[in-house]
């Protein structure tokens, strides 16, 4: 479909390619999937379409509740001003589905010649309708060929009563599922019959259990950790007998069993960094490796002759690697995705990878012989797949699905922004008092984008398909916004003109940077970067892209007042510092040890320092006058302990904007493939 095509629903102009509906002088920006729902209903005008039909057509192969359809219909009705009880656009057919009942016309109907060269109104209407339907069909075909072909397994949830369940894997005979669960400070190793869903708790302990795996259909192996030491244990299910194996380390992260030779791959902590050991269970012998390898999430591959793993370079970049256990040769593999979460062995020549690419998550296969990546499953937007395990004989993939809902909260501001929070992740918000506008980051459209909320209007500002966007910063005039997106520890800086909503400047840093604020003359930005031990603050010029150091041992905040004084936090001594225009630096006062040293959780507003202290059951926002020589603290407000503050502001009326985790839902999912994956 040509992206400029449009059609009319009454007085509404629908622009599918732009995800927009126009009504008079009003413009409504829809989420892409909500536009897809509308187009599907219009394509099947006057037909009753069930929720399940919409899910199968628009979210193929994805595990999703029908509430997403309910929400889409709600948003469409709100846009059209439709009444569910007396609808003129979308009618609800109880217990059956929805039906689009309004007339639809093309903006440029094609006339057809008849005997007298006169086209009747009825004929013209029919032709117009056919044109619209043809355009919509072309739209769906265009969507189909522009997306990679994804497998469509049958998905089913593994029911359990625990808060969190991790490390699922299937027994060699494909009958039982094994996982470790946490609840009320206890750990449970659980066996579940896949057919009957009968659950049996094999082990229950207060000690931390790590990565239980099947050795055979009757025995499992797992790690148990206590007091800074982790050991390897073996459990016989039939005899309910537990035995300790002669292996001990500081930490165990994962365990992988090589079924052909009974070798166990153990991800652990060695000399302060993550590595792995290989243990031969036949003789309880530790395989000698030439040196400790920097490795995360190792798995077996190529008939147990290779180990595939992740690693981090000194500047934080993630790498994907292979290690030959016979030749000890290590090879870095070129990544076809942006970020890998977990790895799993699939078969002799394939590795499964849960990863993120262009802001969206899913599962890929990596062919070890051809070095090719291929998409296998798309995750539901806003959700992450991890903890993969594959059973070849049954063609079943088991994984953990994580859905997080983070909401934006505003305290101290009398604003009404009803559409800000979705059921997904909304965070990193900043409020522009002059414009009465909230800018924030959300993954409601799938990838992370910048959004704007102003009175009743909700608008997406970017279409960049990013993996993450840090908290944006706004200039003094509040007409320019700068933000950083990070991929592979490389930070890309973008500046948006808020009046034109166009990106006017971009620059790429070769390391992770944290934006702190704009320079007073608005020709540059201040940012911090460094290591865990030593942070520094720099000035970046938007004119010549030059970077100049400003302060060492400094981070968290940088404030430049109207007189040219600079304020920053000395992170080595935990002091608030002031640098005068003549270069003289002085310590104003020492900050509390319980103060949160994170960007944007400290701010100077009108000669007052706002900061946050963490207590056992709460956060407390406090203020100190920079003019008062005694620097007496005053409490401003108390917040939940898990709040993440993104803006401290106000003068006479302080306000706080913070993110709050509403839901952290972990589900175990079995994906059953009908055909062997090639």
C-alpha positions in Angstrom: 0.0 0.0 0.0 1.2 3.5 -0.8 1.8 5.3 2.5 0.0 8.4 1.4 -3.4 6.6 0.9 -6.3 7.7 3.0 -9.9 6.9 3.4 -13.0 8.5 5.1 -15.1 7.1 7.9 -17.8 9.7 8.1 -16.1 13.0 9.0 -12.9 11.2 10.0 -9.9 10.9 7.8 -8.0 7.7 8.4 -4.3 7.6 7.5 -3.1 4.0 8.1 0.5 4.5 7.1 0.8 7.4 9.5 -1.2 5.7 12.3 -3.3 8.8 12.4 -6.9 9.8 12.4 -7.9 13.4 11.6 -11.2 15.0 12.5 -11.6 18.7 11.6 -8.6 20.5 13.3 -8.0 17.6 15.7 -5.4 15.0 15.0 -5.3 11.6 16.9 -2.1 9.6 16.9 -2.8 5.9 17.3 -0.5 3.1 18.4 0.4 1.0 15.4 -1.5 -2.1 16.6 -4.6 -0.1 17.3 -4.6 1.1 13.7 -4.1 -2.5 12.6 -7.2 -3.5 14.6 -9.2 -0.7 12.9 -8.0 -1.6 9.4 -8.8 -5.3 10.0 -12.3 -4.5 11.2 -12.9 -2.2 8.2 -11.5 -4.8 5.8 -14.2 -7.2 7.2 -16.9 -4.5 7.4 -20.3 -5.8 8.6 -18.7 -9.1 9.7 -18.6 -10.2 13.3 -14.9 -10.6 14.2 -14.0 -12.4 17.5 -11.2 -11.3 19.8 -9.3 -14.5 19.1 -9.5 -13.9 15.3 -8.0 -10.5 15.9 -5.2 -11.9 18.1 -4.4 -14.7 15.5 -4.3 -12.2 12.6 -2.5 -9.3 14.2 -0.3 -11.0 16.9 0.5 -14.4 15.3 2.5 -16.8 17.5 2.5 -14.4 20.5 1.1 -15.2 23.9 -1.3 -12.4 24.6 -4.5 -12.0 26.7 -7.7 -10.8 25.0 -7.6 -7.6 27.1 -5.3 -6.1 24.5 -8.3 -6.2 22.1 -10.6 -4.7 24.6 -8.2 -1.9 25.2 -7.8 -1.3 21.4 -11.6 -1.1 20.9 -11.8 1.3 23.9 -9.2 3.6 22.3 -10.9 3.5 18.9 -14.3 4.3 20.4 -12.7 7.2 22.4 -11.2 8.5 19.2 -14.4 8.3 17.2 -16.5 9.5 20.1 -18.5 6.3 19.8 -21.0 5.0 22.4 -20.7 1.3 23.1 -24.4 1.2 24.1 -25.6 3.0 20.9 -22.7 2.6 18.5 -22.5 4.1 15.0 -18.9 2.9 14.3 -18.1 -0.3 16.2 -20.8 -2.6 17.5 -20.2 -5.2 20.2 -21.9 -8.6 19.6 -22.1 -10.2 23.1 -20.0 -13.3 23.5 -19.1 -13.2 19.8 -16.9 -10.2 19.0 -17.0 -6.8 17.2 -18.4 -5.5 14.0 -17.5 -2.3 12.1 -20.9 -0.9 10.9 -20.1 2.6 9.6 -19.8 3.5 5.9 -16.3 3.8 4.5 -15.4 5.8 1.4 -12.2 6.4 -0.6 -10.9 10.0 -1.0 -10.5 9.5 -4.7 -13.1 7.0 -6.1 -12.4 5.7 -9.6 -15.3 6.4 -12.0 -16.5 3.5 -14.3 -18.0 4.2 -17.7 -21.5 2.9 -18.4 -23.6 3.2 -21.5 -24.5 6.9 -21.0 -21.2 7.8 -19.4 -23.2 8.5 -16.2 -22.2 6.8 -13.0 -25.0 6.2 -10.5 -24.5 7.0 -6.9 -25.0 3.4 -5.9 -22.4 2.2 -8.4 -20.0 4.9 -7.3 -20.4 3.9 -3.7 -19.8 0.2 -4.5 -16.7 1.0 -6.5 -15.5 3.3 -3.7 -15.9 0.5 -1.2 -14.1 -2.0 -3.4 -11.2 0.5 -3.7 -11.0 0.9 0.0 -11.0 -2.9 0.6 -8.4 -3.3 -2.1 -6.2 -0.7 -0.5 -6.6 -2.3 2.9 -5.8 -5.8 1.5 -2.7 -4.2 -0.1 -1.8 -2.7 3.3 -1.9 -6.1 4.9 0.1 -7.7 2.2 2.6 -4.9 2.5 2.9 -5.6 6.2 3.4 -9.3 5.5 6.3 -8.9 3.1 8.0 -6.2 5.1 8.3 -8.4 8.3 10.4 -11.5 8.6 8.6 -14.8 8.5 8.0 -15.9 12.1 7.2 -19.4 13.3 3.8 -19.9 14.8 4.0 -22.4 17.7 1.1 -23.3 19.9 1.7 -21.5 23.2 0.6 -22.7 26.7 1.2 -21.4 30.2 2.7 -23.6 32.9 0.6 -23.0 35.9 2.2 -22.6 39.3 1.6 -20.8 42.6 4.9 -19.1 43.1 5.9 -15.5 42.8 8.9 -16.2 40.6 9.9 -19.3 38.6 13.2 -19.6 36.8 15.5 -21.9 34.8 12.8 -24.2 33.3 14.0 -27.3 31.4 12.4 -30.5 30.1 13.3 -34.0 31.0 15.1 -36.2 28.4 11.9 -38.2 27.8 9.9 -35.0 27.3 7.4 -36.0 30.1 8.4 -33.6 33.0 9.3 -30.0 33.5 11.8 -28.9 36.1 12.3 -25.4 37.5 13.3 -23.4 40.6 10.9 -21.1 42.4 11.1 -18.4 45.1 8.6 -17.4 47.6 8.7 -16.0 51.1 12.5 -16.3 51.4 12.4 -20.0 50.5 13.6 -21.9 47.4 11.7 -24.7 45.8 12.8 -27.2 43.1 9.6 -28.3 41.4 8.8 -31.1 39.0 5.7 -30.7 36.8 4.1 -33.4 34.6 3.6 -31.6 31.3 0.5 -33.7 30.4 -1.5 -33.6 33.7 0.2 -30.4 35.1 0.6 -32.3 38.4 3.3 -30.5 40.5 5.7 -32.2 43.0 8.1 -30.2 45.2 11.4 -32.1 45.2 13.4 -29.7 47.4 12.4 -27.0 49.8 15.1 -25.0 51.6 16.1 -21.5 52.9 19.4 -21.8 51.1 19.6 -20.4 47.6 19.0 -22.9 44.8 20.6 -22.3 41.4 19.8 -23.8 38.0 18.5 -27.3 38.5 19.0 -29.4 35.4 18.1 -33.0 34.4 21.0 -35.5 34.4 18.5 -38.3 33.3 14.8 -39.0 33.7 15.3 -39.7 37.4 18.2 -37.5 38.5 18.8 -33.8 38.7 21.9 -31.7 39.4 21.7 -28.2 41.0 23.7 -25.5 42.8 23.2 -24.6 46.4 24.7 -21.4 47.9 25.1 -20.1 51.4 27.5 -17.7 53.2 29.4 -16.8 50.0 30.1 -20.4 49.0 28.3 -22.5 46.3 28.3 -26.3 46.0 27.1 -28.8 43.5 24.4 -31.3 44.4 22.8 -34.4 42.9 19.3 -35.5 43.7 17.7 -38.9 43.0 13.9 -38.4 42.5 12.8 -42.0 43.0 14.8 -42.5 46.2 14.4 -38.9 47.4 18.1 -39.0 48.1 20.5 -36.0 47.9 24.3 -36.2 47.6 27.0 -33.5 47.6 29.5 -33.5 44.7 33.1 -32.5 45.2 32.9 -29.1 43.7 32.8 -25.7 45.4 33.1 -22.1 44.2 32.2 -18.5 45.3 29.1 -18.3 43.0 27.2 -20.4 40.5 25.2 -18.6 37.9 24.1 -21.5 35.6 24.6 -25.2 35.0 24.4 -26.9 31.6 24.6 -30.7 31.1 26.2 -32.3 28.1 24.0 -35.5 27.7 26.4 -37.4 25.5 29.5 -37.4 27.8 28.1 -36.5 31.2 30.1 -33.3 31.4 28.7 -30.3 33.3 29.3 -26.7 32.3 29.2 -24.4 35.4 29.1 -20.6 35.0 30.8 -19.2 38.1 32.9 -16.4 39.6 36.6 -16.6 39.3 39.1 -13.9 40.5 36.4 -11.2 40.4 35.0 -11.9 37.0 32.6 -14.4 35.5 33.9 -17.5 33.9 33.1 -21.2 33.7 34.4 -24.7 34.7 33.8 -28.0 33.0 33.3 -31.0 35.4 33.4 -34.6 34.3 30.7 -36.4 36.4 32.1 -39.9 35.6 35.2 -39.4 37.7 34.3 -36.0 39.4 37.3 -34.5 37.6 37.6 -30.8 36.8 38.7 -30.3 33.2 41.8 -28.2 33.0 41.5 -25.1 30.9 44.5 -23.0 29.9 43.2 -19.9 31.7 40.0 -18.5 33.2 37.8 -17.2 30.4 35.7 -14.0 30.7 32.3 -15.6 30.0 28.6 -15.2 30.8 25.7 -17.6 30.2 27.8 -20.5 28.6 26.0 -23.3 26.8 27.1 -26.4 24.9 27.1 -26.7 21.1 28.4 -28.9 18.2 28.1 -32.3 19.9 29.5 -30.9 23.1 32.8 -30.0 21.5 32.2 -26.3 21.7 31.0 -23.8 24.4 29.1 -20.7 23.2 29.0 -17.8 25.6 28.6 -14.0 26.1 31.3 -11.6 27.3 31.8 -7.9 28.0 34.7 -5.9 26.7 36.5 -3.4 29.0 34.3 -0.6 27.7 31.1 -2.6 28.3 30.3 -3.9 24.8 28.7 -7.3 24.6 30.3 -10.0 22.5 29.1 -13.5 21.4 31.8 -16.1 21.4 32.7 -19.8 20.8 35.3 -21.9 22.6 36.6 -25.2 21.4 37.1 -27.5 24.4 39.8 -29.6 22.6 41.9 -26.9 20.9 41.1 -24.2 23.5 40.5 -21.8 20.5 38.2 -18.9 21.2 36.4 -17.1 18.4 34.2 -13.9 18.5 31.0 -14.2 16.4 29.6 -11.2 14.7 26.3 -10.2 16.2 23.2 -9.8 14.1 21.1 -8.5 17.1 21.6 -5.6 19.4 21.6 -7.3 22.8 21.5 -11.0 23.9 19.7 -12.0 27.1 20.2 -15.8 27.2 21.5 -18.7 25.2 20.4 -22.3 25.0 21.5 -25.5 23.1 19.0 -26.5 20.5 20.7 -29.4 18.6 24.1 -30.3 17.3 24.3 -27.4 14.9 22.0 -24.7 16.3 22.0 -22.3 19.3 18.9 -20.5 20.6 19.2 -16.9 21.5 16.7 -14.6 23.3 17.6 -11.1 22.2 16.6 -7.6 21.4 16.9 -6.0 17.9 15.6 -2.5 16.9 13.8 -2.2 20.2 11.8 -5.5 19.9 12.6 -8.8 21.6 12.3 -12.4 20.5 14.0 -15.6 19.9 16.6 -16.3 17.2 18.4 -19.4 16.0 22.1 -19.3 15.3 23.4 -22.0 12.9 26.9 -23.0 14.1 28.0 -24.4 10.7 26.8 -21.5 8.5 27.1 -18.7 11.1 23.5 -17.5 10.2 21.0 -15.9 12.5 17.2 -16.5 11.9 14.2 -15.2 13.7 12.1 -17.9 15.4 9.6 -16.2 17.7 8.5 -12.6 18.2 7.8 -11.6 21.8 4.7 -9.7 22.7 5.6 -5.9 22.6 6.8 -4.8 26.0 7.7 -8.3 27.2 11.1 -10.1 27.4 11.8 -13.8 26.8 14.6 -15.4 28.8 15.7 -18.7 30.4 15.4 -20.8 27.2 15.5 -24.6 27.0 14.7 -26.8 24.0 13.6 -30.4 23.8 14.5 -31.8 20.3 12.3 -34.9 20.2 9.1 -33.2 21.1 10.0 -29.9 19.3 9.1 -28.0 22.5 10.7 -24.7 23.6 10.2 -23.7 27.3 11.0 -20.2 28.4 10.4 -17.5 31.0 8.3 -14.6 29.8 8.7 -11.4 31.8 6.2 -8.5 31.6 6.8 -5.3 33.5 4.5 -2.5 34.0 6.1 0.8 35.2 4.0 3.9 35.7 4.9 7.6 36.0 3.8 9.3 39.2 3.6 13.1 39.8 3.5 14.6 43.3 3.1 18.4 43.9 1.8 19.4 40.5 -1.8 20.1 39.7 -1.9 18.5 36.3 -4.3 16.1 34.7 -2.7 13.8 32.1 -5.0 10.8 31.8 -3.3 9.0 28.9 0.3 8.9 30.2 0.4 5.5 31.7 -0.2 2.3 29.7 -0.1 -1.3 30.7 3.6 -1.5 29.7 6.7 0.6 30.6 6.3 4.3 30.9 9.3 6.1 32.5 12.0 8.8 32.5 9.5 11.7 32.5 10.3 15.4 32.8 7.7 18.1 33.0 8.0 21.4 31.2 6.3 24.1 33.3 6.4 26.8 30.6 4.7 24.5 28.0 2.6 22.5 30.5 3.9 19.5 28.8 5.1 16.1 30.0 7.8 14.3 28.0 8.5 10.7 28.7 9.8 7.4 27.4 7.5 4.4 26.6 7.5 1.0 24.9 3.8 1.0 24.3 4.3 0.9 20.5 6.8 -2.0 20.8 10.2 -0.3 20.9 11.2 2.5 23.1 10.1 6.0 21.8 9.8 9.5 23.2 6.2 10.6 23.8 4.5 13.9 24.7 1.4 14.4 26.9 -0.2 17.9 26.9 -3.7 18.2 28.4 -5.8 15.6 26.6 -3.4 15.1 23.7 -0.9 12.2 23.6 1.6 12.2 20.8 4.6 10.1 19.8 7.6 12.3 19.1 10.0 9.7 17.6 9.9 6.6 15.5 13.4 5.4 16.0 12.8 1.8 17.3 15.3 2.1 20.2 16.3 -0.4 22.8 16.5 2.1 25.6 16.2 5.9 26.0 17.7 7.7 29.1 15.9 10.5 30.8 15.8 13.5 28.4 17.0 17.0 29.4 15.4 20.2 28.3 17.0 23.6 27.7 16.2 26.7 29.7 13.8 28.1 27.0 12.1 24.7 26.9 12.1 24.5 23.1 14.9 21.9 22.7 15.2 18.4 24.1 18.3 16.3 24.2 18.3 12.5 24.9 20.7 9.6 24.7 20.0 6.1 23.4 22.5 3.3 24.0 23.3 0.3 21.9 26.3 -1.9 22.7 27.5 0.7 25.2 27.7 3.3 22.5 25.6 6.4 23.3 23.9 8.3 20.5 22.9 11.9 21.3 19.9 13.4 19.6 18.4 16.9 19.9 14.8 17.6 19.0 13.3 21.0 18.3 10.0 20.8 20.3 8.3 23.4 18.1 8.9 21.6 14.9 9.2 18.1 16.5 12.2 17.4 14.2 15.6 16.0 15.2 18.1 18.8 14.5 21.4 17.3 15.8 22.9 13.9 16.4 26.3 12.7 17.6 27.7 9.3 18.7 29.9 8.8 21.7 32.1 5.6 21.9 31.1 5.0 25.6 28.2 5.3 27.9 27.4 8.9 28.9 24.7 10.4 31.3 23.3 13.8 30.3 23.2 16.2 33.3 22.0 19.5 31.8 22.3 22.2 29.2 24.8 25.0 29.4 23.3 28.5 30.1 24.1 29.7 26.6 22.4 26.6 25.2 25.3 25.9 22.8 26.4 22.8 24.8 25.6 20.0 27.2 27.1 18.7 30.4 27.4 14.9 30.8 29.2 12.4 33.1 31.0 9.2 32.2 33.6 6.9 33.6 34.0 3.7 35.6 32.5 2.5 38.9 35.5 3.9 40.7 35.9 7.3 39.0 33.4 9.5 37.2 34.1 12.8 35.5 32.0 15.6 34.1 32.5 17.0 30.5 31.1 19.8 28.4 30.1 18.9 24.9 29.8 21.7 22.3 26.8 21.5 19.9 28.7 23.9 17.6 31.9 22.0 16.9 31.3 18.7 18.7 34.3 19.2 20.9 34.4 17.5 24.3 36.2 19.2 27.2 36.7 17.9 30.8 35.2 20.1 33.5 35.5 18.1 36.8 37.1 14.9 37.9 35.7 12.6 40.7 32.4 14.2 39.9 29.0 13.0 38.7 25.3 12.8 39.7 24.6 16.5 38.9 26.0 19.7 37.4 24.2 23.0 37.8 25.2 26.3 36.3 23.5 29.4 37.8 22.9 32.8 36.3 26.1 34.2 37.9 28.2 31.5 36.3 28.8 29.4 39.4 29.1 25.7 38.9 27.7 23.2 41.4 28.6 19.5 41.4 28.9 16.5 43.7 32.4 15.3 44.7 31.7 11.5 44.6 35.0 10.6 46.4 34.2 12.7 49.4 30.4 13.0 49.1 30.5 16.9 49.2 28.4 19.4 47.4 31.0 21.6 45.6 31.0 25.1 44.1 33.3 26.4 41.4 33.2 30.2 41.0 33.7 32.0 37.6 37.3 32.8 38.7 38.0 29.0 39.0 38.1 28.9 42.8 36.6 25.6 44.1 35.1 25.2 47.6 33.2 22.5 49.5 29.8 23.8 50.6 28.8 21.0 52.9 28.9 17.2 53.3 26.0 15.2 52.0 24.3 12.4 54.0 25.7 8.9 53.4 22.2 7.6 52.7 21.7 10.1 49.9 21.1 8.5 46.5 24.0 9.3 44.1 22.1 8.9 40.8 21.6 11.4 38.0 18.5 13.7 38.3 17.9 12.6 41.9 19.7 15.7 43.0 18.8 19.2 41.8 19.4 22.9 42.6 16.4 25.2 42.2 16.5 28.8 43.2 19.4 28.5 45.6 18.0 25.4 47.2 19.4 21.9 46.9 16.9 19.0 46.6 18.2 15.5 47.2 16.8 12.1 48.1 17.6 9.9 51.1 16.9 6.1 51.3 15.5 4.7 54.5 14.4 1.1 55.3 10.8 1.5 54.2 10.8 4.8 52.2 12.5 7.4 50.2 12.5 11.0 51.6 12.9 14.1 49.5 14.7 16.8 51.4 15.8 20.4 50.7 18.7 22.5 52.0 19.1 26.3 51.5 22.5 27.2 49.9 22.2 30.6 51.5 21.7 29.3 55.0 25.2 28.8 56.6 23.9 26.1 58.9 22.5 24.1 55.9 19.6 22.8 57.9 17.6 20.0 56.1 13.8 20.1 55.6 11.7 17.2 54.6 9.6 17.9 51.5 7.8 14.6 50.9 8.0 10.9 51.4 7.8 8.3 48.6 7.7 4.5 48.3 11.1 2.9 48.7 11.1 1.5 45.2 10.4 4.8 43.5 12.9 6.0 40.9 12.9 9.8 40.8 13.4 11.4 37.4 12.7 15.1 38.2 13.0 17.3 41.3 11.6 20.7 40.6 9.6 23.7 41.8 10.4 26.8 43.7 7.7 27.9 46.1 5.8 24.6 45.3 8.2 21.7 45.0 7.2 18.7 42.9 8.6 15.3 42.2 8.2 13.0 39.2 9.1 9.3 39.7 8.8 5.9 38.2 7.1 3.0 40.1 7.1 -0.7 39.3 3.5 -1.8 39.2 3.8 -5.3 38.0 6.8 -7.7 37.5 5.1 -10.8 36.1 7.1 -14.0 35.4 5.4 -16.7 33.4 6.7 -20.1 32.2 5.6 -20.7 28.6 5.8 -23.9 26.5 5.9 -23.3 22.7 5.0 -26.4 20.7 6.2 -26.4 17.1 4.2 -28.6 14.6 7.2 -29.1 12.3 10.9 -29.6 13.0 12.7 -26.3 13.0 15.3 -26.0 10.3 
